[in-house]
Amino acid sequence: MQEVMVKTKKWGNSLGIVLPADVVKTEHLKPGEEVVVKIERKHNVLKEMFGAVTFKEPPEKIIKNMRKEWDSKWL
């Protein structure tokens, strides 16, 4: 049994997932086979961090300043 991260995709009125070819090959899956899918949302660490940490400036301003600094180092 493998654990793999996939994205949901719109499929008519439903959502579907596509299994990567390497997983299909490793698990010897065939069309029409039944599999069990465990649903677990991916946690966004940045969202959690921005919600828990307070800044002196808004995050948008911090990001803008970081981009300016990054660009000036490479130009």
Backbone as CSV, one residue per row, in Angstrom:
resi,resn,N_x,N_y,N_z,CA_x,CA_y,CA_z,C_x,C_y,C_z
1,MET,0.841,-1.179,0.000,0.000,0.000,0.000,0.885,1.240,0.000
2,GLN,0.606,2.167,-0.906,1.372,3.412,-1.001,0.508,4.588,-0.579
3,GLU,1.173,5.627,-0.150,0.486,6.880,0.122,0.938,7.868,-0.940
4,VAL,-0.001,8.530,-1.584,0.330,9.450,-2.661,-0.591,10.664,-2.560
5,MET,-0.061,11.836,-2.883,-0.867,13.044,-2.868,-1.344,13.334,-4.284
6,VAL,-2.650,13.539,-4.433,-3.246,13.838,-5.732,-4.175,15.034,-5.566
7,LYS,-4.501,15.683,-6.680,-5.444,16.790,-6.666,-6.782,16.313,-7.203
8,THR,-7.854,16.862,-6.634,-9.174,16.547,-7.158,-9.395,17.342,-8.434
9,LYS,-10.185,16.772,-9.328,-10.501,17.435,-10.590,-11.995,17.323,-10.825
10,LYS,-12.564,18.360,-11.422,-13.988,18.368,-11.730,-14.278,17.319,-12.796
11,TRP,-15.303,16.509,-12.565,-15.678,15.450,-13.484,-17.205,15.406,-13.506
12,GLY,-17.803,16.164,-14.439,-19.257,16.321,-14.455,-19.693,17.080,-13.220
13,ASN,-20.630,16.518,-12.475,-21.065,17.133,-11.212,-20.283,16.604,-10.020
14,SER,-19.307,15.754,-10.266,-18.540,15.118,-9.195,-17.098,15.600,-9.219
15,LEU,-16.315,15.079,-8.304,-14.871,15.290,-8.292,-14.210,13.936,-8.506
16,GLY,-13.092,13.933,-9.195,-12.361,12.697,-9.421,-10.892,12.896,-9.099
17,ILE,-10.164,11.815,-8.999,-8.719,11.867,-8.806,-8.069,10.976,-9.859
18,VAL,-6.825,11.282,-10.183,-6.058,10.478,-11.127,-4.876,9.901,-10.360
19,LEU,-4.708,8.601,-10.461,-3.579,7.954,-9.795,-2.354,8.029,-10.696
20,PRO,-1.207,8.433,-10.155,0.013,8.497,-10.964,0.389,7.126,-11.520
21,ALA,0.959,7.129,-12.710,1.310,5.885,-13.406,2.240,5.004,-12.583
22,ASP,3.197,5.606,-11.864,4.132,4.783,-11.091,3.416,4.036,-9.963
23,VAL,2.385,4.639,-9.386,1.610,3.969,-8.335,0.801,2.824,-8.949
24,VAL,0.193,3.079,-10.099,-0.582,2.046,-10.794,0.306,0.844,-11.094
25,LYS,1.511,1.122,-11.572,2.442,0.047,-11.920,2.907,-0.714,-10.675
26,THR,3.313,0.033,-9.644,3.822,-0.593,-8.427,2.762,-1.455,-7.748
27,GLU,1.534,-0.954,-7.723,0.448,-1.670,-7.054,-0.263,-2.675,-7.971
28,HIS,0.181,-2.753,-9.235,-0.409,-3.675,-10.210,-1.918,-3.470,-10.334
29,LEU,-2.337,-2.210,-10.441,-3.762,-1.888,-10.554,-4.237,-2.059,-11.993
30,LYS,-5.462,-2.497,-12.122,-6.075,-2.695,-13.432,-7.367,-1.883,-13.510
31,PRO,-7.780,-1.464,-14.714,-9.048,-0.735,-14.853,-10.210,-1.555,-14.295
32,GLY,-11.106,-0.883,-13.595,-12.280,-1.536,-13.035,-12.059,-2.142,-11.659
33,GLU,-10.812,-2.164,-11.175,-10.527,-2.698,-9.846,-11.046,-1.744,-8.780
34,GLU,-11.468,-2.301,-7.671,-11.888,-1.466,-6.549,-10.705,-1.216,-5.635
35,VAL,-10.567,0.042,-5.197,-9.514,0.422,-4.261,-10.148,1.227,-3.139
36,VAL,-9.492,1.284,-2.011,-9.947,2.083,-0.877,-9.123,3.364,-0.864
37,VAL,-9.806,4.502,-0.768,-9.134,5.798,-0.737,-9.384,6.432,0.618
38,LYS,-8.321,6.804,1.298,-8.427,7.487,2.583,-8.374,8.988,2.303
39,ILE,-9.371,9.732,2.759,-9.440,11.167,2.506,-8.848,11.920,3.695
40,GLU,-7.831,12.734,3.409,-7.196,13.554,4.439,-6.748,14.844,3.767
41,ARG,-7.197,15.961,4.279,-6.817,17.246,3.689,-5.352,17.549,3.974
42,LYS,-4.706,18.122,2.976,-3.319,18.551,3.134,-3.329,19.826,3.973
43,HIS,-2.492,19.876,4.988,-2.404,21.056,5.836,-1.489,22.082,5.188
44,ASN,-1.915,23.333,5.222,-1.105,24.412,4.681,-0.358,25.064,5.844
45,VAL,0.911,24.758,5.974,1.722,25.239,7.091,1.799,26.763,7.094
46,LEU,1.888,27.381,5.908,1.986,28.840,5.855,0.716,29.505,6.381
47,LYS,-0.449,28.981,6.031,-1.692,29.555,6.548,-1.746,29.445,8.056
48,GLU,-1.339,28.297,8.575,-1.334,28.115,10.024,-0.356,29.073,10.684
49,MET,0.826,29.258,10.073,1.835,30.137,10.644,1.370,31.587,10.635
50,PHE,0.810,32.053,9.510,0.367,33.435,9.432,-0.787,33.694,10.385
51,GLY,-1.553,32.681,10.725,-2.636,32.856,11.674,-2.146,32.882,13.102
52,ALA,-0.986,32.297,13.378,-0.491,32.171,14.739,0.563,33.215,15.102
53,VAL,1.227,33.794,14.116,2.312,34.741,14.366,1.823,36.147,14.062
54,THR,2.171,37.085,14.943,1.808,38.474,14.673,3.020,39.211,14.115
55,PHE,2.769,40.083,13.149,3.818,40.849,12.495,3.586,42.338,12.729
56,LYS,4.665,43.111,12.639,4.545,44.562,12.764,3.936,45.167,11.512
57,GLU,4.108,44.497,10.384,3.579,44.966,9.101,2.661,43.891,8.528
58,PRO,1.748,44.289,7.643,0.896,43.281,7.005,1.726,42.324,6.143
59,PRO,1.309,41.062,6.031,2.068,40.079,5.244,2.309,40.524,3.804
60,GLU,1.338,41.225,3.205,1.505,41.692,1.820,2.706,42.629,1.692
61,LYS,2.874,43.516,2.678,3.996,44.462,2.652,5.323,43.736,2.843
62,ILE,5.337,42.753,3.722,6.550,41.967,3.960,6.958,41.248,2.677
63,ILE,5.983,40.625,2.003,6.261,39.903,0.757,6.771,40.862,-0.303
64,LYS,6.149,42.052,-0.430,6.567,43.050,-1.414,8.016,43.477,-1.163
65,ASN,8.354,43.730,0.091,9.726,44.128,0.435,10.724,43.007,0.159
66,MET,10.325,41.777,0.435,11.217,40.643,0.173,11.475,40.504,-1.319
67,ARG,10.426,40.714,-2.139,10.599,40.626,-3.587,11.539,41.712,-4.094
68,LYS,11.403,42.934,-3.567,12.303,44.029,-3.964,13.746,43.667,-3.624
69,GLU,13.953,43.171,-2.406,15.299,42.810,-1.969,15.853,41.677,-2.826
70,TRP,15.040,40.679,-3.120,15.473,39.524,-3.932,15.883,39.976,-5.318
71,ASP,15.032,40.827,-5.956,15.311,41.299,-7.307,16.603,42.108,-7.357
72,SER,16.846,42.947,-6.349,18.034,43.812,-6.368,19.325,42.983,-6.245
73,LYS,19.248,41.844,-5.608,20.451,41.001,-5.448,20.823,40.308,-6.750
74,TRP,19.848,40.085,-7.619,20.101,39.314,-8.824,20.132,40.161,-10.081
75,LEU,19.960,41.446,-9.977,20.007,42.304,-11.176,21.373,42.901,-11.378
